[in-house]
Amino acid sequence: MILSCGESLPTQHAASPLVMRTAPAPSDAEEYCAWYGDSRDQMLYFGASPFWSALQEAGGDPSADLRAEGPQFVGRFDLKRLAFAEPLVVGGPDARAGVWDVLAHPNGRIYFTTYFESAGYVDPASGRVRRFEAAGVGLNELSLSADAGIMATRYGTGGSGTGSVVILDAEGVVLAEHPLEAPEGYRAAPKSLALDPLRKEIWVNTDLLPSALGEAEIRHDTRVLGPGGRERLRFERPEVQFMRFGPDGTGYFAERDGPLLNLRIRPPERAGAAIFTGRLVPLDDEFAEDLDFVQDIHVDAEGGVVVTRWSGRIHLVNRQGEMSLMQLPRPGGRGLYYTGVLAGDRLCATYCGGVTVVCHDLER
């Protein structure tokens, strides 16, 4: 067993609005943390990876995670019991890459990526794992695509290889792959992506990495691809750090422009209008880009929006566009928050500081 089953909430902390749970270390050789997450049926699923700790210990080498072996698993946190459930093991103790992104698919499976190794899915009911070896490596973030399929960003395969958007069916068969062009002197490494269900367009943001290390600064842009993968639009400002579409086609875009951070909410009736339309909700006018980043946007069934930042500054936006701010703790000041979700009158978020989930009651 990699992790212990969820502990019950101690009686002496029952009245506290804050709960921080850290699971036992899965390996003595590497320092894992809770990373990208997704939720379904009162369960928060998350990738567990030693990527950040390995990178820091190796002085910035992004491949340092491959130096030690360790188990691959998808963590689970019960949002009702506020306790860890048994993890879903997707790779043995001799695996080298941790689990990166996860997608709680409507078909009941949990899809995952590992970047350095193959992606795949695990069935929480049976524990059955299927790996997508034919899809190759370099897959980063996941999202739902049309017709109940999935899509992923291929951040790159090393060297000067360009990134792409990969479309797969539910069994992991690659249906299409759309390489992204880059400005001269750069290569495009795509990060997050989302499907606009009304326009059938794929939104994807990128890191623009200099072809020659140290000769230029890293840039970022956002692309909008048509159904066939053809690029329809590309822009650098505002920087879209994350985007999400609701089932009705409402678009949510976390936009940074210098020190300003806003959430743009584009209602379905404006989907056919110019791109920069909809309600603009100010989130922060002193955004420190070198220390922070919007890593996720989640929308609950009641229309509440959770915008999660590395810094633990979580923005909650209601249907009326009213924003409230919650600051979650960062013990030691080193950990990063990745995914926050609402569970009734509580916010829970994955924290990359050990295998940790932090929950806080909402103020009413």
C-alpha positions as CSV (number, residue, x, y, z in Angstrom):
1,M,0.0,0.0,0.0
2,I,1.4,3.4,-1.0
3,L,-0.7,5.6,1.2
4,S,-2.7,5.0,4.3
5,C,-6.5,5.2,4.2
6,G,-8.1,8.5,5.1
7,E,-7.8,9.5,8.7
8,S,-10.9,10.8,10.5
9,L,-11.0,14.4,11.5
10,P,-9.7,14.8,15.0
11,T,-12.4,15.9,17.5
12,Q,-10.3,18.8,18.8
13,H,-10.2,20.4,15.4
14,A,-13.9,20.0,14.6
15,A,-14.7,23.7,15.1
16,S,-11.7,24.9,13.1
17,P,-12.6,26.3,9.6
18,L,-9.2,25.1,8.3
19,V,-8.2,21.5,7.7
20,M,-4.8,20.5,6.3
21,R,-4.2,16.8,5.5
22,T,-0.9,15.4,4.4
23,A,-0.6,11.7,3.3
24,P,2.4,9.6,4.3
25,A,5.3,9.8,1.9
26,P,5.0,7.1,-0.8
27,S,8.8,6.8,-1.3
28,D,11.9,7.4,0.7
29,A,13.8,8.3,-2.4
30,E,11.7,11.1,-3.7
31,E,9.5,13.9,-2.3
32,Y,6.1,13.7,-3.9
33,C,3.4,16.4,-3.9
34,A,-0.2,16.8,-4.8
35,W,-0.5,18.4,-8.2
36,Y,-3.1,18.9,-10.9
37,G,-6.6,17.8,-9.8
38,D,-10.2,17.2,-10.8
39,S,-13.3,16.2,-8.8
40,R,-16.4,14.0,-9.3
41,D,-19.0,12.6,-6.9
42,Q,-17.4,14.2,-3.8
43,M,-14.0,12.8,-4.5
44,L,-11.0,15.0,-5.4
45,Y,-8.5,13.2,-7.7
46,F,-5.0,14.5,-8.2
47,G,-1.7,13.6,-9.8
48,A,1.1,12.9,-7.4
49,S,4.6,13.8,-8.5
50,P,8.1,14.6,-7.3
51,F,8.8,16.8,-10.3
52,W,9.2,20.1,-8.5
53,S,11.3,18.8,-5.6
54,A,13.5,16.9,-8.0
55,L,13.9,20.0,-10.2
56,Q,14.9,22.2,-7.3
57,E,17.4,19.7,-5.8
58,A,19.0,19.3,-9.3
59,G,19.5,23.0,-9.7
60,G,16.7,23.4,-12.3
61,D,17.1,20.3,-14.4
62,P,13.5,19.5,-15.6
63,S,14.4,15.8,-16.2
64,A,15.6,15.2,-12.6
65,D,12.5,13.3,-11.8
66,L,13.9,10.4,-13.9
67,R,16.9,9.9,-11.7
68,A,15.1,7.9,-9.1
69,E,12.4,5.2,-9.3
70,G,9.1,5.4,-7.5
71,P,5.5,4.5,-7.6
72,Q,3.0,6.1,-10.0
73,F,-0.4,6.9,-8.4
74,V,-3.5,9.1,-8.6
75,G,-4.3,10.4,-5.2
76,R,-7.9,10.5,-3.9
77,F,-9.3,12.8,-1.2
78,D,-12.8,12.3,0.1
79,L,-14.4,15.7,0.2
80,K,-17.2,14.7,2.6
81,R,-14.9,12.9,5.2
82,L,-12.0,15.3,4.7
83,A,-9.7,12.3,4.5
84,F,-7.5,10.5,2.0
85,A,-8.9,7.4,0.3
86,E,-6.8,4.6,-1.1
87,P,-4.8,5.9,-4.1
88,L,-5.2,4.5,-7.6
89,V,-2.0,2.8,-8.5
90,V,-1.2,3.3,-12.2
91,G,2.5,2.3,-12.3
92,G,4.8,0.1,-10.2
93,P,7.6,1.0,-7.8
94,D,10.1,1.0,-10.7
95,A,8.4,3.8,-12.6
96,R,10.4,7.0,-13.0
97,A,7.9,9.7,-13.9
98,G,5.3,11.0,-11.5
99,V,1.6,11.5,-12.5
100,W,0.9,15.0,-13.8
101,D,-2.6,16.0,-14.9
102,V,-5.8,14.0,-14.2
103,L,-9.3,14.2,-15.8
104,A,-12.3,12.8,-14.0
105,H,-14.2,11.7,-17.2
106,P,-18.0,11.4,-17.3
107,N,-17.5,7.7,-18.3
108,G,-16.3,7.0,-14.8
109,R,-12.6,6.6,-15.6
110,I,-9.7,8.8,-14.4
111,Y,-7.4,9.7,-17.3
112,F,-3.8,10.8,-16.4
113,T,-0.6,12.0,-17.9
114,T,3.0,11.4,-16.8
115,Y,4.8,13.5,-19.4
116,F,8.1,11.5,-19.5
117,E,6.2,8.2,-19.8
118,S,2.9,7.1,-21.3
119,A,-0.5,8.5,-20.4
120,G,-3.5,6.3,-19.7
121,Y,-6.6,5.8,-17.6
122,V,-7.6,3.9,-14.5
123,D,-11.0,2.6,-13.5
124,P,-11.6,3.5,-9.9
125,A,-14.2,0.7,-9.4
126,S,-11.9,-2.1,-10.6
127,G,-8.4,-0.6,-10.4
128,R,-7.9,-1.6,-14.1
129,V,-5.2,0.5,-15.8
130,R,-4.7,1.0,-19.5
131,R,-1.7,2.8,-20.9
132,F,-1.6,4.7,-24.2
133,E,1.8,3.7,-25.4
134,A,1.0,4.4,-29.0
135,A,0.2,8.1,-28.1
136,G,3.8,8.7,-27.2
137,V,5.4,10.8,-24.5
138,G,5.3,14.5,-23.7
139,L,1.6,14.7,-22.9
140,N,0.9,17.4,-20.3
141,E,-2.6,18.7,-19.5
142,L,-5.9,17.1,-20.3
143,S,-9.4,18.3,-21.2
144,L,-12.7,16.9,-22.5
145,S,-13.1,17.0,-26.3
146,A,-16.1,16.5,-28.5
147,D,-18.0,13.2,-28.6
148,A,-16.9,12.2,-25.1
149,G,-13.2,12.0,-26.1
150,I,-10.2,13.6,-24.6
151,M,-7.5,16.0,-25.7
152,A,-4.1,16.7,-24.4
153,T,-1.3,19.2,-24.9
154,R,2.0,17.7,-26.0
155,Y,4.4,20.1,-24.4
156,G,7.2,18.8,-26.5
157,T,9.4,15.7,-26.8
158,G,12.7,17.4,-26.1
159,G,15.2,19.2,-28.3
160,S,13.7,21.6,-30.8
161,G,10.5,19.6,-31.3
162,T,7.4,21.7,-31.5
163,G,4.4,21.1,-29.3
164,S,0.9,20.1,-30.4
165,V,-2.7,19.4,-29.5
166,V,-3.5,15.7,-29.5
167,I,-7.1,14.4,-29.9
168,L,-7.8,10.9,-28.6
169,D,-10.8,8.7,-28.3
170,A,-11.9,7.3,-24.9
171,E,-9.6,4.3,-25.4
172,G,-6.5,6.4,-26.1
173,V,-6.4,6.0,-29.9
174,V,-4.9,9.2,-31.5
175,L,-7.5,10.6,-33.8
176,A,-5.7,13.7,-34.8
177,E,-2.6,15.8,-33.8
178,H,-2.3,19.5,-34.5
179,P,1.3,20.9,-34.3
180,L,1.5,24.5,-33.3
181,E,3.6,27.0,-35.3
182,A,6.0,29.3,-33.4
183,P,7.5,32.7,-34.1
184,E,11.0,32.6,-35.6
185,G,13.6,31.7,-33.0
186,Y,11.1,30.0,-30.7
187,R,9.3,26.7,-30.3
188,A,5.7,26.6,-29.0
189,A,5.1,24.4,-25.9
190,P,1.4,24.2,-25.2
191,K,0.1,24.0,-21.6
192,S,-3.7,24.2,-20.9
193,L,-6.5,23.7,-23.3
194,A,-10.3,23.7,-23.4
195,L,-13.0,23.1,-25.9
196,D,-15.7,25.8,-26.7
197,P,-18.7,23.5,-27.1
198,L,-20.7,26.1,-29.1
199,R,-18.1,27.2,-31.6
200,K,-16.3,23.8,-31.6
201,E,-13.0,25.7,-31.2
202,I,-10.0,24.6,-29.1
203,W,-8.4,27.2,-26.9
204,V,-4.8,26.5,-25.9
205,N,-2.1,28.6,-24.2
206,T,1.6,28.2,-24.7
207,D,5.1,28.8,-23.4
208,L,7.2,30.2,-26.3
209,L,10.6,28.9,-25.6
210,P,13.7,30.4,-27.3
211,S,15.4,27.9,-29.7
212,A,18.8,28.9,-28.3
213,L,18.8,28.9,-24.5
214,G,19.6,32.3,-23.0
215,E,19.2,34.3,-26.2
216,A,15.7,35.6,-25.6
217,E,13.0,35.7,-22.9
218,I,10.3,33.2,-22.6
219,R,7.0,34.5,-24.1
220,H,3.5,33.3,-23.9
221,D,0.6,33.3,-26.3
222,T,-2.9,31.9,-26.8
223,R,-4.3,30.1,-29.8
224,V,-7.8,29.4,-31.0
225,L,-8.0,26.4,-33.3
226,G,-10.9,25.4,-35.6
227,P,-12.5,22.0,-35.6
228,G,-9.8,20.7,-38.1
229,G,-6.9,22.1,-36.1
230,R,-6.3,25.2,-38.3
231,E,-5.3,28.2,-36.3
232,R,-8.0,30.9,-36.4
233,L,-6.5,33.4,-33.9
234,R,-3.3,34.0,-32.0
235,F,-2.5,36.8,-29.4
236,E,-0.1,37.5,-26.6
237,R,-2.0,40.2,-24.7
238,P,-3.8,39.8,-22.5
239,E,-2.0,36.7,-21.3
240,V,-4.6,34.0,-20.8
241,Q,-3.2,31.9,-17.9
242,F,-6.1,29.5,-17.9
243,M,-9.5,29.0,-19.5
244,R,-12.6,26.8,-19.0
245,F,-16.0,26.4,-20.7
246,G,-19.2,25.4,-19.0
247,P,-21.5,22.8,-20.5
248,D,-23.8,25.7,-21.7
249,G,-20.8,27.3,-23.5
250,T,-20.1,30.0,-21.0
251,G,-16.4,30.8,-21.2
252,Y,-14.1,31.7,-18.3
253,F,-10.7,33.2,-19.0
254,A,-8.1,34.2,-16.4
255,E,-6.3,37.2,-18.0
256,R,-3.2,38.9,-16.9
257,D,-2.1,42.3,-18.3
258,G,0.9,43.6,-16.4
259,P,-0.1,43.8,-12.7
260,L,-3.8,43.4,-13.5
261,L,-5.5,40.0,-13.1
262,N,-9.1,39.6,-14.3
263,L,-11.6,36.9,-14.9
264,R,-13.5,37.4,-18.1
265,I,-16.9,35.6,-18.2
266,R,-18.3,35.3,-21.7
267,P,-22.0,34.2,-21.7
268,P,-23.2,31.7,-24.4
269,E,-25.1,34.4,-26.2
270,R,-21.8,36.3,-26.9
271,A,-20.0,33.2,-28.2
272,G,-20.4,34.5,-31.8
273,A,-19.2,38.0,-30.9
274,A,-15.7,39.4,-30.9
275,I,-13.3,37.6,-28.6
276,F,-12.8,40.2,-25.9
277,T,-16.4,40.4,-24.8
278,G,-18.4,39.5,-21.7
279,R,-18.2,40.6,-18.1
280,L,-14.8,41.5,-16.7
281,V,-14.4,40.7,-13.0
282,P,-11.3,42.3,-11.4
283,L,-9.3,39.9,-9.3
284,D,-6.0,41.6,-8.4
285,D,-4.4,44.9,-9.3
286,E,-1.0,43.9,-7.9
287,F,-0.3,40.6,-9.5
288,A,3.3,39.6,-9.2
289,E,3.9,37.5,-12.3
290,D,7.3,36.1,-11.2
291,L,5.9,34.6,-8.0
292,D,2.4,33.6,-9.0
293,F,0.2,32.0,-11.8
294,V,-3.4,31.0,-12.3
295,Q,-3.2,27.3,-12.5
296,D,-6.9,26.2,-12.6
297,I,-10.5,27.3,-13.0
298,H,-13.3,25.1,-11.7
299,V,-17.0,25.8,-12.1
300,D,-19.5,24.0,-9.8
301,A,-23.1,22.9,-10.6
302,E,-24.5,26.1,-9.1
303,G,-22.3,28.3,-11.3
304,G,-19.7,29.2,-8.6
305,V,-16.3,29.8,-10.1
306,V,-13.0,28.9,-8.3
307,V,-9.8,30.5,-9.6
308,T,-6.7,28.9,-8.0
309,R,-3.3,30.6,-8.0
310,W,0.0,29.1,-7.0
311,S,0.2,31.5,-4.1
312,G,-2.9,30.1,-2.4
313,R,-4.9,33.2,-3.2
314,I,-8.2,31.6,-4.2
315,H,-10.8,33.8,-5.9
316,L,-14.5,32.8,-5.6
317,V,-16.8,34.3,-8.1
318,N,-20.6,33.8,-7.9
319,R,-23.2,34.0,-10.7
320,Q,-23.6,37.7,-10.1
321,G,-19.9,38.3,-10.8
322,E,-19.2,39.2,-7.1
323,M,-15.7,38.1,-6.0
324,S,-14.4,37.1,-2.6
325,L,-10.8,36.2,-1.8
326,M,-9.5,33.4,0.3
327,Q,-5.8,33.1,1.3
328,L,-4.8,29.5,2.1
329,P,-1.6,28.9,4.1
330,R,1.7,28.0,2.6
331,P,3.9,26.4,5.3
332,G,7.5,27.2,4.7
333,G,6.5,29.5,1.9
334,R,7.6,27.1,-0.8
335,G,4.6,25.0,-1.8
336,L,2.3,25.8,-4.7
337,Y,-1.5,25.4,-5.0
338,Y,-2.9,23.8,-8.1
339,T,-6.6,22.9,-8.1
340,G,-9.4,24.2,-5.9
341,V,-12.9,22.9,-5.9
342,L,-16.1,23.7,-4.0
343,A,-17.7,21.0,-1.9
344,G,-20.9,22.3,-0.3
345,D,-19.8,25.1,2.2
346,R,-16.2,24.3,1.9
347,L,-13.2,24.9,-0.5
348,C,-10.6,22.2,-0.9
349,A,-7.4,22.5,-2.9
350,T,-4.4,20.4,-3.8
351,Y,-1.1,21.8,-2.3
352,C,2.3,20.9,-3.7
353,G,4.0,20.7,-0.4
354,G,4.0,17.1,0.4
355,V,0.9,15.1,-0.7
356,T,-1.4,17.6,0.8
357,V,-4.9,18.8,0.5
358,V,-6.1,22.0,2.3
359,C,-9.8,22.7,3.0
360,H,-11.4,25.8,4.4
361,D,-15.0,26.5,5.3
362,L,-16.6,29.3,3.3
363,E,-17.8,32.5,5.1
364,R,-21.5,32.9,4.9
